[in-house]
Amino acid sequence: MLTEPFVTDYCRANIWHVRGNDIDLLVDTGMGICPLAPEIETPQGKPLLAVATHVHLDHVGSLHEFAWRAGPRIEASFFETMPDEATYANMFRNFPGAVSELPCPDWHSADYMIAPAPLQRLLDEGDVIDLGDRSFTVLHLPGHSPGSIGLFDELNGTLFSGDAIHGGFLVDDMPDSNRTAYCATMRRLIGLPVRIAHGGHADSIDGTRMREIAEDYLRRNEE
């Protein structure tokens, strides 16, 4: 797991590098405040698939740095231009204390932009990403955003859940959020044989804690 330590907590996301036998997988790419690609160590010539779990700014900032990109089909058109209305990059431009240390002396949050990163592979529910020695099934987990996806290795019980669920504060009040859809996602997550969930924020959580978080969300939103 990598992160951007000087980015404000609200926008600091987890970046997951999964090493496979045949290809490597990168789950989300952070804000892109500094170049990410030099920090990802892969053997020369080994393919790397960078997957965005959704199109929000803190998950796609460095996606353009990688040649082989994938993300949810439902949000695919946004990756072509990375518009503010989809990424919410405009929110960061005016964010107080956007970074605690400047990446370079002339850096200003007001200049923050996300480079377009058209997708080479469009991911739908049930698609499989095969790394050679393990594979991940794509799960459509809407609610936080319309196209939010997770990647589930059922054999090992490992879920990369993006912002669908994690151990921090779950955001369901963005303009593109949908609490009804989020409740359906939580019901689905409760029934999955997850051993550990690696989320887009905060620390990883075990399956028991994941189900507790989902059940609590449902109690608060279905009353």
CYANA upper distance limits for C-alpha pairs under 8 A (distance plus 0.5 A):
  1 MET  CA     14 ASN  CA      6.96
  1 MET  CA     15 ILE  CA      6.06
  1 MET  CA     16 TRP  CA      5.19
  1 MET  CA     17 HIS  CA      6.86
  2 LEU  CA     14 ASN  CA      6.54
  2 LEU  CA     15 ILE  CA      5.45
  2 LEU  CA     16 TRP  CA      6.87
  2 LEU  CA     17 HIS  CA      8.33
  3 THR  CA     12 ARG  CA      7.35
  3 THR  CA     13 ALA  CA      6.68
  3 THR  CA     14 ASN  CA      5.67
  3 THR  CA     15 ILE  CA      6.36
  3 THR  CA     30 GLY  CA      7.64
  4 GLU  CA     12 ARG  CA      6.68
  4 GLU  CA     13 ALA  CA      7.88
  4 GLU  CA     30 GLY  CA      7.70
  4 GLU  CA     31 MET  CA      8.32
  5 PRO  CA     12 ARG  CA      7.84
  6 PHE  CA     99 VAL  CA      5.78
  6 PHE  CA    100 SER  CA      5.55
  6 PHE  CA    101 GLU  CA      6.24
  7 VAL  CA     11 CYS  CA      7.03
  7 VAL  CA     12 ARG  CA      6.02
  7 VAL  CA     98 ALA  CA      6.63
  7 VAL  CA     99 VAL  CA      4.99
  7 VAL  CA    100 SER  CA      7.03
  8 THR  CA     12 ARG  CA      6.49
  8 THR  CA     97 GLY  CA      7.14
  8 THR  CA     98 ALA  CA      5.77
  8 THR  CA     99 VAL  CA      5.98
  8 THR  CA    100 SER  CA      7.58
 11 CYS  CA     31 MET  CA      8.02
 11 CYS  CA     58 ASP  CA      6.14
 12 ARG  CA     30 GLY  CA      7.67
 12 ARG  CA     31 MET  CA      8.05
 12 ARG  CA     58 ASP  CA      7.17
 12 ARG  CA    201 HIS  CA      7.70
 13 ALA  CA     30 GLY  CA      6.17
 13 ALA  CA     31 MET  CA      8.28
 13 ALA  CA     58 ASP  CA      6.41
 13 ALA  CA     59 HIS  CA      7.29
 13 ALA  CA    200 GLY  CA      5.99
 13 ALA  CA    201 HIS  CA      5.56
 13 ALA  CA    202 ALA  CA      8.43
 14 ASN  CA     28 ASP  CA      7.92
 14 ASN  CA     30 GLY  CA      7.40
 14 ASN  CA    199 GLY  CA      7.66
 14 ASN  CA    200 GLY  CA      5.48
 14 ASN  CA    201 HIS  CA      5.96
 14 ASN  CA    202 ALA  CA      8.09
 15 ILE  CA     26 LEU  CA      7.69
 15 ILE  CA     27 VAL  CA      6.41
 15 ILE  CA     28 ASP  CA      5.83
 15 ILE  CA     29 THR  CA      6.18
 15 ILE  CA     30 GLY  CA      6.83
 15 ILE  CA    200 GLY  CA      7.85
 16 TRP  CA     25 LEU  CA      8.46
 16 TRP  CA     26 LEU  CA      6.11
 16 TRP  CA     27 VAL  CA      5.44
 16 TRP  CA     28 ASP  CA      7.34
 17 HIS  CA     24 ASP  CA      7.80
 17 HIS  CA     25 LEU  CA      6.34
 17 HIS  CA     26 LEU  CA      5.11
 17 HIS  CA     27 VAL  CA      6.97
 17 HIS  CA     40 ILE  CA      8.01
 18 VAL  CA     24 ASP  CA      6.28
 18 VAL  CA     25 LEU  CA      5.47
 18 VAL  CA     26 LEU  CA      6.76
 18 VAL  CA     27 VAL  CA      8.44
 19 ARG  CA     23 ILE  CA      7.61
 19 ARG  CA     24 ASP  CA      5.15
 19 ARG  CA     25 LEU  CA      6.93
 19 ARG  CA    131 LEU  CA      8.49
 20 GLY  CA     24 ASP  CA      5.49
 20 GLY  CA     25 LEU  CA      7.80
 20 GLY  CA    131 LEU  CA      5.37
 20 GLY  CA    132 GLY  CA      6.75
 20 GLY  CA    133 ASP  CA      6.70
 20 GLY  CA    134 ARG  CA      7.51
 21 ASN  CA    131 LEU  CA      6.59
 21 ASN  CA    132 GLY  CA      5.57
 21 ASN  CA    133 ASP  CA      5.93
 22 ASP  CA     46 LYS  CA      7.74
 22 ASP  CA     47 PRO  CA      8.04
 22 ASP  CA    131 LEU  CA      5.99
 22 ASP  CA    132 GLY  CA      5.40
 22 ASP  CA    133 ASP  CA      8.00
 23 ILE  CA     46 LYS  CA      6.60
 23 ILE  CA     47 PRO  CA      5.47
 23 ILE  CA     48 LEU  CA      6.24
 23 ILE  CA     49 LEU  CA      7.85
 23 ILE  CA    131 LEU  CA      5.56
 23 ILE  CA    132 GLY  CA      7.45
 24 ASP  CA     42 THR  CA      8.00
 24 ASP  CA     46 LYS  CA      7.96
 24 ASP  CA     47 PRO  CA      6.82
 24 ASP  CA     48 LEU  CA      5.18
 24 ASP  CA     49 LEU  CA      6.78
 24 ASP  CA    131 LEU  CA      7.04
 25 LEU  CA     48 LEU  CA      6.20
 25 LEU  CA     49 LEU  CA      5.49
 25 LEU  CA     50 ALA  CA      6.52
 25 LEU  CA     51 VAL  CA      7.83
 25 LEU  CA    131 LEU  CA      8.05
 26 LEU  CA     48 LEU  CA      7.58
 26 LEU  CA     49 LEU  CA      6.58
 26 LEU  CA     50 ALA  CA      5.06
 26 LEU  CA     51 VAL  CA      6.48
 27 VAL  CA     50 ALA  CA      6.60
 27 VAL  CA     51 VAL  CA      5.51
 27 VAL  CA     52 ALA  CA      6.64
 27 VAL  CA     53 THR  CA      7.63
 27 VAL  CA    160 PHE  CA      8.18
 28 ASP  CA     50 ALA  CA      7.43
 28 ASP  CA     51 VAL  CA      6.30
 28 ASP  CA     52 ALA  CA      5.18
 28 ASP  CA     53 THR  CA      6.83
 28 ASP  CA     59 HIS  CA      5.40
 28 ASP  CA     60 VAL  CA      6.79
 28 ASP  CA     63 LEU  CA      8.09
 28 ASP  CA    162 GLY  CA      8.42
 28 ASP  CA    200 GLY  CA      8.43
 29 THR  CA     36 LEU  CA      7.83
 29 THR  CA     50 ALA  CA      8.27
 29 THR  CA     52 ALA  CA      7.74
 29 THR  CA     58 ASP  CA      8.03
 29 THR  CA     59 HIS  CA      5.66
 29 THR  CA     60 VAL  CA      5.75
 29 THR  CA     61 GLY  CA      6.52
 29 THR  CA     62 SER  CA      5.67
 29 THR  CA     63 LEU  CA      6.19
 30 GLY  CA     57 LEU  CA      8.04
 30 GLY  CA     58 ASP  CA      5.26
 30 GLY  CA     59 HIS  CA      5.04
 30 GLY  CA     60 VAL  CA      6.40
 30 GLY  CA     61 GLY  CA      5.92
 30 GLY  CA     62 SER  CA      6.91
 31 MET  CA     57 LEU  CA      6.55
 31 MET  CA     58 ASP  CA      5.00
 31 MET  CA     59 HIS  CA      6.83
 31 MET  CA     60 VAL  CA      6.98
 31 MET  CA     61 GLY  CA      4.60
 31 MET  CA     62 SER  CA      7.03
 32 GLY  CA     36 LEU  CA      7.27
 32 GLY  CA     60 VAL  CA      8.04
 32 GLY  CA     61 GLY  CA      4.57
 32 GLY  CA     62 SER  CA      4.91
 32 GLY  CA    114 ILE  CA      8.22
 33 ILE  CA     61 GLY  CA      7.95
 33 ILE  CA    103 PRO  CA      7.66
 34 CYS  CA    103 PRO  CA      7.22
 35 PRO  CA     39 GLU  CA      8.44
 35 PRO  CA     62 SER  CA      7.36
 35 PRO  CA     65 GLU  CA      8.29
 36 LEU  CA     40 ILE  CA      7.43
 36 LEU  CA     62 SER  CA      6.72
 36 LEU  CA     65 GLU  CA      8.03
 37 ALA  CA     62 SER  CA      8.37
 37 ALA  CA     65 GLU  CA      6.79
 37 ALA  CA     66 PHE  CA      7.61
 42 THR  CA     46 LYS  CA      7.05
 42 THR  CA     48 LEU  CA      8.20
 48 LEU  CA     66 PHE  CA      8.49
 48 LEU  CA     68 TRP  CA      7.29
 49 LEU  CA     66 PHE  CA      8.42
 49 LEU  CA     68 TRP  CA      5.80
 49 LEU  CA     69 ARG  CA      6.39
 49 LEU  CA     70 ALA  CA      7.62
 50 ALA  CA     63 LEU  CA      7.51
 50 ALA  CA     66 PHE  CA      7.14
 50 ALA  CA     68 TRP  CA      6.76
 50 ALA  CA     69 ARG  CA      5.40
 50 ALA  CA     70 ALA  CA      6.67
 51 VAL  CA     69 ARG  CA      6.44
 51 VAL  CA     70 ALA  CA      5.19
 51 VAL  CA     71 GLY  CA      5.95
 52 ALA  CA     59 HIS  CA      6.88
 52 ALA  CA     60 VAL  CA      6.84
 52 ALA  CA     63 LEU  CA      8.14
 52 ALA  CA     69 ARG  CA      8.36
 52 ALA  CA     70 ALA  CA      6.88
 52 ALA  CA     71 GLY  CA      5.37
 52 ALA  CA     72 PRO  CA      8.00
 53 THR  CA     59 HIS  CA      7.79
 53 THR  CA     71 GLY  CA      6.70
 53 THR  CA     72 PRO  CA      7.42
 53 THR  CA    148 SER  CA      6.13
 53 THR  CA    149 ILE  CA      5.60
 53 THR  CA    150 GLY  CA      6.97
 53 THR  CA    161 SER  CA      8.37
 53 THR  CA    162 GLY  CA      6.03
 53 THR  CA    163 ASP  CA      8.36
 54 HIS  CA     59 HIS  CA      7.41
 54 HIS  CA     60 VAL  CA      8.33
 54 HIS  CA     71 GLY  CA      7.31
 54 HIS  CA     72 PRO  CA      7.14
 54 HIS  CA     75 GLU  CA      7.79
 54 HIS  CA    145 SER  CA      7.64
 54 HIS  CA    147 GLY  CA      6.66
 54 HIS  CA    148 SER  CA      5.44
 54 HIS  CA    149 ILE  CA      7.29
 54 HIS  CA    162 GLY  CA      8.19
 55 VAL  CA     59 HIS  CA      7.13
 55 VAL  CA     60 VAL  CA      6.63
 55 VAL  CA     75 GLU  CA      7.37
 55 VAL  CA     78 PHE  CA      7.77
 55 VAL  CA     79 PHE  CA      7.55
 55 VAL  CA     82 MET  CA      8.41
 55 VAL  CA     86 ALA  CA      7.22
 55 VAL  CA     87 THR  CA      6.18
 56 HIS  CA     60 VAL  CA      7.07
 56 HIS  CA     86 ALA  CA      7.14
 56 HIS  CA     87 THR  CA      4.68
 56 HIS  CA     88 TYR  CA      6.94
 56 HIS  CA     89 ALA  CA      8.42
 57 LEU  CA     61 GLY  CA      6.42
 57 LEU  CA     87 THR  CA      5.25
 57 LEU  CA     88 TYR  CA      6.62
 57 LEU  CA     89 ALA  CA      6.10
 57 LEU  CA    114 ILE  CA      7.98
 60 VAL  CA    114 ILE  CA      8.19
 61 GLY  CA    114 ILE  CA      6.08
 61 GLY  CA    115 ALA  CA      7.86
 62 SER  CA     66 PHE  CA      8.30
 62 SER  CA    114 ILE  CA      8.36
 62 SER  CA    115 ALA  CA      8.44
 63 LEU  CA     69 ARG  CA      7.73
 63 LEU  CA    117 ALA  CA      6.63
 64 HIS  CA    115 ALA  CA      6.76
 64 HIS  CA    116 PRO  CA      6.91
 64 HIS  CA    117 ALA  CA      5.08
 64 HIS  CA    118 PRO  CA      8.47
 68 TRP  CA    119 LEU  CA      8.21
 68 TRP  CA    120 GLN  CA      6.78
 69 ARG  CA    117 ALA  CA      8.21
 69 ARG  CA    118 PRO  CA      8.00
 69 ARG  CA    119 LEU  CA      5.60
 69 ARG  CA    120 GLN  CA      5.92
 69 ARG  CA    121 ARG  CA      6.94
 70 ALA  CA    119 LEU  CA      5.70
 70 ALA  CA    120 GLN  CA      6.42
 70 ALA  CA    121 ARG  CA      5.11
 70 ALA  CA    122 LEU  CA      6.28
 70 ALA  CA    123 LEU  CA      7.23
 71 GLY  CA     75 GLU  CA      8.23
 71 GLY  CA     76 ALA  CA      7.31
 71 GLY  CA    119 LEU  CA      7.09
 71 GLY  CA    121 ARG  CA      7.36
 71 GLY  CA    122 LEU  CA      6.12
 71 GLY  CA    123 LEU  CA      6.09
 72 PRO  CA     76 ALA  CA      6.57
 72 PRO  CA    122 LEU  CA      6.28
 72 PRO  CA    123 LEU  CA      5.25
 72 PRO  CA    124 ASP  CA      6.83
 72 PRO  CA    147 GLY  CA      6.18
 72 PRO  CA    148 SER  CA      7.44
 72 PRO  CA    149 ILE  CA      7.15
 73 ARG  CA    122 LEU  CA      5.26
 73 ARG  CA    123 LEU  CA      5.86
 73 ARG  CA    124 ASP  CA      6.67
 73 ARG  CA    147 GLY  CA      7.83
 74 ILE  CA    146 PRO  CA      7.69
 74 ILE  CA    147 GLY  CA      5.63
 75 GLU  CA     79 PHE  CA      7.83
 75 GLU  CA    146 PRO  CA      8.02
 75 GLU  CA    147 GLY  CA      6.12
 76 ALA  CA     80 GLU  CA      7.89
 76 ALA  CA    118 PRO  CA      8.17
 76 ALA  CA    119 LEU  CA      7.36
 76 ALA  CA    122 LEU  CA      7.50
 77 SER  CA     81 THR  CA      8.25
 77 SER  CA    118 PRO  CA      8.49
 78 PHE  CA     82 MET  CA      5.79
 78 PHE  CA     83 PRO  CA      7.03
 78 PHE  CA     86 ALA  CA      7.11
 79 PHE  CA    116 PRO  CA      6.46
 79 PHE  CA    117 ALA  CA      5.84
 79 PHE  CA    118 PRO  CA      5.61
 79 PHE  CA    119 LEU  CA      7.26
 80 GLU  CA    116 PRO  CA      5.89
 80 GLU  CA    117 ALA  CA      6.36
 80 GLU  CA    118 PRO  CA      5.11
 80 GLU  CA    119 LEU  CA      8.18
 81 THR  CA    115 ALA  CA      7.99
 81 THR  CA    116 PRO  CA      5.27
 81 THR  CA    117 ALA  CA      7.88
 81 THR  CA    118 PRO  CA      8.35
 82 MET  CA     86 ALA  CA      7.42
 82 MET  CA     87 THR  CA      6.79
 82 MET  CA    114 ILE  CA      6.83
 82 MET  CA    115 ALA  CA      7.32
 82 MET  CA    116 PRO  CA      5.93
 82 MET  CA    117 ALA  CA      8.10
 83 PRO  CA     87 THR  CA      6.69
 83 PRO  CA     88 TYR  CA      8.40
 84 ASP  CA     88 TYR  CA      5.32
 84 ASP  CA     89 ALA  CA      5.83
 84 ASP  CA     90 ASN  CA      6.39
 88 TYR  CA     92 PHE  CA      7.98
 89 ALA  CA     93 ARG  CA      7.28
 89 ALA  CA    112 TYR  CA      7.72
 89 ALA  CA    113 MET  CA      7.30
 89 ALA  CA    114 ILE  CA      7.79
 90 ASN  CA     94 ASN  CA      7.57
 91 MET  CA     95 PHE  CA      6.80
 92 PHE  CA     98 ALA  CA      7.23
 92 PHE  CA    109 SER  CA      7.35
 92 PHE  CA    110 ALA  CA      8.33
 92 PHE  CA    112 TYR  CA      7.98
 93 ARG  CA     98 ALA  CA      8.41
 93 ARG  CA    109 SER  CA      5.35
 93 ARG  CA    110 ALA  CA      4.78
 93 ARG  CA    111 ASP  CA      7.32
 93 ARG  CA    112 TYR  CA      6.52
 94 ASN  CA     98 ALA  CA      8.49
 94 ASN  CA    109 SER  CA      7.61
 94 ASN  CA    110 ALA  CA      6.94
 95 PHE  CA    109 SER  CA      8.30
 98 ALA  CA    109 SER  CA      7.18
102 LEU  CA    107 TRP  CA      6.86
103 PRO  CA    107 TRP  CA      7.18
107 TRP  CA    111 ASP  CA      8.28
108 HIS  CA    112 TYR  CA      7.76
123 LEU  CA    127 ASP  CA      6.89
123 LEU  CA    138 VAL  CA      7.56
124 ASP  CA    138 VAL  CA      7.10
124 ASP  CA    139 LEU  CA      8.13
124 ASP  CA    140 HIS  CA      7.57
125 GLU  CA    137 THR  CA      8.40
125 GLU  CA    138 VAL  CA      5.82
125 GLU  CA    139 LEU  CA      5.55
125 GLU  CA    140 HIS  CA      5.74
126 GLY  CA    137 THR  CA      6.26
126 GLY  CA    138 VAL  CA      5.72
126 GLY  CA    139 LEU  CA      6.82
127 ASP  CA    137 THR  CA      6.20
127 ASP  CA    138 VAL  CA      5.73
128 VAL  CA    135 SER  CA      7.08
128 VAL  CA    136 PHE  CA      6.05
128 VAL  CA    137 THR  CA      5.00
128 VAL  CA    138 VAL  CA      6.65
129 ILE  CA    135 SER  CA      6.01
129 ILE  CA    136 PHE  CA      5.61
129 ILE  CA    137 THR  CA      6.90
129 ILE  CA    138 VAL  CA      8.17
130 ASP  CA    134 ARG  CA      6.72
130 ASP  CA    135 SER  CA      4.77
130 ASP  CA    136 PHE  CA      6.99
131 LEU  CA    135 SER  CA      6.22
134 ARG  CA    153 ASP  CA      7.84
135 SER  CA    153 ASP  CA      6.47
136 PHE  CA    151 LEU  CA      5.89
136 PHE  CA    152 PHE  CA      5.43
136 PHE  CA    153 ASP  CA      5.08
136 PHE  CA    154 GLU  CA      8.01
137 THR  CA    151 LEU  CA      6.00
137 THR  CA    152 PHE  CA      5.59
137 THR  CA    153 ASP  CA      6.97
137 THR  CA    154 GLU  CA      8.40
138 VAL  CA    149 ILE  CA      7.08
138 VAL  CA    150 GLY  CA      6.38
138 VAL  CA    151 LEU  CA      5.37
138 VAL  CA    152 PHE  CA      7.03
139 LEU  CA    149 ILE  CA      5.91
139 LEU  CA    150 GLY  CA      5.55
139 LEU  CA    151 LEU  CA      6.65
139 LEU  CA    152 PHE  CA      7.63
140 HIS  CA    147 GLY  CA      7.40
140 HIS  CA    148 SER  CA      6.70
140 HIS  CA    149 ILE  CA      5.07
140 HIS  CA    150 GLY  CA      7.07
141 LEU  CA    147 GLY  CA      7.82
141 LEU  CA    148 SER  CA      5.81
141 LEU  CA    149 ILE  CA      5.58
141 LEU  CA    150 GLY  CA      7.05
141 LEU  CA    164 ALA  CA      6.73
141 LEU  CA    182 TYR  CA      8.12
141 LEU  CA    185 THR  CA      5.89
142 PRO  CA    146 PRO  CA      5.46
142 PRO  CA    147 GLY  CA      6.24
142 PRO  CA    148 SER  CA      5.54
142 PRO  CA    149 ILE  CA      7.64
142 PRO  CA    164 ALA  CA      7.73
142 PRO  CA    178 ASN  CA      8.20
142 PRO  CA    181 ALA  CA      6.33
142 PRO  CA    182 TYR  CA      6.48
142 PRO  CA    185 THR  CA      6.93
143 GLY  CA    148 SER  CA      7.90
143 GLY  CA    164 ALA  CA      7.71
143 GLY  CA    172 ASP  CA      7.32
143 GLY  CA    177 SER  CA      5.85
143 GLY  CA    178 ASN  CA      5.22
143 GLY  CA    179 ARG  CA      6.28
143 GLY  CA    180 THR  CA      7.71
143 GLY  CA    181 ALA  CA      5.27
143 GLY  CA    182 TYR  CA      4.26
143 GLY  CA    183 CYS  CA      8.03
143 GLY  CA    185 THR  CA      7.56
144 HIS  CA    148 SER  CA      7.39
144 HIS  CA    163 ASP  CA      7.21
144 HIS  CA    164 ALA  CA      6.65
144 HIS  CA    171 VAL  CA      6.82
144 HIS  CA    172 ASP  CA      5.71
144 HIS  CA    173 ASP  CA      8.42
144 HIS  CA    174 MET  CA      8.00
144 HIS  CA    176 ASP  CA      7.94
144 HIS  CA    177 SER  CA      5.31
144 HIS  CA    178 ASN  CA      7.15
144 HIS  CA    179 ARG  CA      8.37
144 HIS  CA    182 TYR  CA      7.15
145 SER  CA    174 MET  CA      8.46
145 SER  CA    176 ASP  CA      6.04
145 SER  CA    177 SER  CA      5.46
145 SER  CA    178 ASN  CA      7.71
146 PRO  CA    176 ASP  CA      7.12
146 PRO  CA    177 SER  CA      7.33
146 PRO  CA    178 ASN  CA      8.06
148 SER  CA    162 GLY  CA      7.91
148 SER  CA    163 ASP  CA      8.01
148 SER  CA    164 ALA  CA      7.40
149 ILE  CA    161 SER  CA      7.58
149 ILE  CA    162 GLY  CA      7.45
149 ILE  CA    164 ALA  CA      8.14
150 GLY  CA    159 LEU  CA      7.28
150 GLY  CA    160 PHE  CA      5.96
150 GLY  CA    161 SER  CA      4.93
150 GLY  CA    162 GLY  CA      6.56
150 GLY  CA    164 ALA  CA      8.09
151 LEU  CA    159 LEU  CA      6.18
151 LEU  CA    160 PHE  CA      5.53
151 LEU  CA    161 SER  CA      7.04
152 PHE  CA    157 GLY  CA      7.73
152 PHE  CA    158 THR  CA      6.34
152 PHE  CA    159 LEU  CA      4.91
152 PHE  CA    160 PHE  CA      6.88
153 ASP  CA    157 GLY  CA      6.21
153 ASP  CA    158 THR  CA      5.57
153 ASP  CA    159 LEU  CA      6.75
154 GLU  CA    158 THR  CA      7.02
154 GLU  CA    159 LEU  CA      8.48
154 GLU  CA    193 PRO  CA      7.78
154 GLU  CA    194 VAL  CA      7.98
156 ASN  CA    195 ARG  CA      7.94
157 GLY  CA    193 PRO  CA      6.66
157 GLY  CA    194 VAL  CA      5.09
157 GLY  CA    195 ARG  CA      5.10
157 GLY  CA    196 ILE  CA      6.91
158 THR  CA    194 VAL  CA      6.56
158 THR  CA    195 ARG  CA      6.47
158 THR  CA    196 ILE  CA      5.70
158 THR  CA    197 ALA  CA      6.49
158 THR  CA    198 HIS  CA      8.15
159 LEU  CA    194 VAL  CA      7.04
159 LEU  CA    195 ARG  CA      8.45
159 LEU  CA    196 ILE  CA      6.85
159 LEU  CA    197 ALA  CA      5.17
159 LEU  CA    198 HIS  CA      6.62
160 PHE  CA    197 ALA  CA      6.36
160 PHE  CA    198 HIS  CA      5.33
160 PHE  CA    199 GLY  CA      6.36
160 PHE  CA    200 GLY  CA      8.44
161 SER  CA    165 ILE  CA      6.51
161 SER  CA    166 HIS  CA      7.77
161 SER  CA    197 ALA  CA      6.88
161 SER  CA    198 HIS  CA      6.59
161 SER  CA    199 GLY  CA      5.37
161 SER  CA    200 GLY  CA      7.25
162 GLY  CA    166 HIS  CA      8.25
162 GLY  CA    198 HIS  CA      8.16
162 GLY  CA    199 GLY  CA      5.45
162 GLY  CA    200 GLY  CA      4.77
162 GLY  CA    201 HIS  CA      8.27
163 ASP  CA    170 LEU  CA      7.86
163 ASP  CA    199 GLY  CA      6.77
163 ASP  CA    200 GLY  CA      5.61
163 ASP  CA    201 HIS  CA      7.61
164 ALA  CA    170 LEU  CA      8.27
164 ALA  CA    182 TYR  CA      8.41
164 ALA  CA    185 THR  CA      8.26
164 ALA  CA    199 GLY  CA      8.28
165 ILE  CA    170 LEU  CA      7.37
165 ILE  CA    199 GLY  CA      6.83
165 ILE  CA    210 MET  CA      7.83
165 ILE  CA    213 ILE  CA      8.36
165 ILE  CA    214 ALA  CA      8.18
166 HIS  CA    170 LEU  CA      7.81
166 HIS  CA    197 ALA  CA      7.80
166 HIS  CA    198 HIS  CA      7.70
166 HIS  CA    199 GLY  CA      5.22
166 HIS  CA    200 GLY  CA      7.28
166 HIS  CA    201 HIS  CA      6.76
166 HIS  CA    202 ALA  CA      7.10
166 HIS  CA    203 ASP  CA      7.99
166 HIS  CA    204 SER  CA      7.54
166 HIS  CA    205 ILE  CA      7.49
166 HIS  CA    210 MET  CA      7.77
167 GLY  CA    199 GLY  CA      8.01
167 GLY  CA    201 HIS  CA      7.70
167 GLY  CA    202 ALA  CA      5.99
167 GLY  CA    203 ASP  CA      6.58
167 GLY  CA    204 SER  CA      7.37
167 GLY  CA    205 ILE  CA      6.89
167 GLY  CA    210 MET  CA      8.31
167 GLY  CA    213 ILE  CA      8.36
168 GLY  CA    201 HIS  CA      6.89
168 GLY  CA    202 ALA  CA      5.81
168 GLY  CA    203 ASP  CA      8.35
172 ASP  CA    177 SER  CA      5.83
172 ASP  CA    178 ASN  CA      7.25
172 ASP  CA    179 ARG  CA      6.86
172 ASP  CA    182 TYR  CA      8.27
173 ASP  CA    177 SER  CA      6.26
173 ASP  CA    178 ASN  CA      8.25
178 ASN  CA    182 TYR  CA      6.64
179 ARG  CA    183 CYS  CA      6.58
179 ARG  CA    221 ASN  CA      8.13
180 THR  CA    184 ALA  CA      7.07
181 ALA  CA    185 THR  CA      6.79
182 TYR  CA    186 MET  CA      6.70
183 CYS  CA    187 ARG  CA      6.79
183 CYS  CA    217 TYR  CA      7.98
183 CYS  CA    218 LEU  CA      6.51
183 CYS  CA    221 ASN  CA      7.97
183 CYS  CA    222 GLU  CA      8.30
184 ALA  CA    188 ARG  CA      6.79
185 THR  CA    189 LEU  CA      6.68
186 MET  CA    190 ILE  CA      6.75
186 MET  CA    214 ALA  CA      5.50
186 MET  CA    215 GLU  CA      7.76
186 MET  CA    217 TYR  CA      8.01
186 MET  CA    218 LEU  CA      7.59
187 ARG  CA    191 GLY  CA      7.32
187 ARG  CA    214 ALA  CA      7.70
187 ARG  CA    215 GLU  CA      8.33
187 ARG  CA    218 LEU  CA      8.38
188 ARG  CA    192 LEU  CA      7.18
189 LEU  CA    211 ARG  CA      7.52
189 LEU  CA    214 ALA  CA      7.69
190 ILE  CA    210 MET  CA      8.24
190 ILE  CA    211 ARG  CA      5.57
190 ILE  CA    214 ALA  CA      7.09
190 ILE  CA    215 GLU  CA      7.96
193 PRO  CA    207 GLY  CA      8.02
194 VAL  CA    206 ASP  CA      8.09
194 VAL  CA    207 GLY  CA      5.49
195 ARG  CA    206 ASP  CA      6.13
195 ARG  CA    207 GLY  CA      5.12
195 ARG  CA    208 THR  CA      8.38
196 ILE  CA    204 SER  CA      7.47
196 ILE  CA    205 ILE  CA      6.26
196 ILE  CA    206 ASP  CA      4.71
196 ILE  CA    207 GLY  CA      5.77
197 ALA  CA    204 SER  CA      6.19
197 ALA  CA    205 ILE  CA      5.86
197 ALA  CA    206 ASP  CA      6.57
197 ALA  CA    207 GLY  CA      7.27
197 ALA  CA    210 MET  CA      7.68
198 HIS  CA    203 ASP  CA      7.91
198 HIS  CA    204 SER  CA      5.17
198 HIS  CA    205 ILE  CA      7.29
199 GLY  CA    203 ASP  CA      7.89
199 GLY  CA    204 SER  CA      6.71
205 ILE  CA    209 ARG  CA      6.49
205 ILE  CA    210 MET  CA      6.70
206 ASP  CA    210 MET  CA      6.67
207 GLY  CA    211 ARG  CA      6.72
208 THR  CA    212 GLU  CA      6.82
209 ARG  CA    213 ILE  CA      6.73
210 MET  CA    214 ALA  CA      6.80
211 ARG  CA    215 GLU  CA      6.50
212 GLU  CA    216 ASP  CA      6.57
213 ILE  CA    217 TYR  CA      6.69
214 ALA  CA    218 LEU  CA      6.82
215 GLU  CA    219 ARG  CA      6.75
216 ASP  CA    220 ARG  CA      6.80
217 TYR  CA    221 ASN  CA      6.66
218 LEU  CA    222 GLU  CA      6.01
219 ARG  CA    223 GLU  CA      6.64
